[in-house]
Amino acid sequence: MAATECYIVHEIYNGENAQEQFEYELEQALEAQYRYIVIEPTRIGDETARWVAVGNCLHKTAVLSGAACLLTPLALPAEYSRYVALPAGALSLACATLYGISWQFDPCCKYQVEYDSQKLSRLPLHTLTSSSPVVLVRRDDVHRKRLHNTIALAALVYCAKKIYELYAV
């Protein structure tokens, strides 16, 4: 593996501001767009993994609730479908909006936590002092953003149409 593909944030404590140094190194590695980033310090690794998990949860919730909004009218009678479709559409729109505001421009959103032991075996993890580092892998997120934005917008259009129909009559 080329040296430009992997960056390791080592857990080396030099002085009082070690945690800030770890965060700075991680930020620099994210900005440099390394393919793999290994985070050895436990605290910052756990925080980063949670941040990625929350972003993934928002994305999946936007997609699934948007799909529920759009598919409910096909599965339920018209007089009942709005009780599921409208809240699901609002949830989809809220999650897509929150993702867009909080995650879209964060360089961390381009990364996922890698758990595949076969892929992890190719990384220089033997040089680490930590037994449980967090490994981030850079992935293209253009398609996932398009997916949840498209579904959320379709849910918004459907909900606006249904609300108009409810109150215009």
Secondary structure, 3 states (H helix, E strand, C coil): CCCCCEEEECCCCCCCCHHHHHHHHHHHHHHHCCCEEEECCHHHHHHHHHHHHHHHHHHHHHHHHHHHHHHHHHHCCHHHHHHHHHHHHHHHHHHHHHHHHHCCCCHHHHEEECCCHHHHCCCCHHHCCCCCCEEEEECCCHHHHHHHHHHHHHHHHHHHHHHHHHHHC
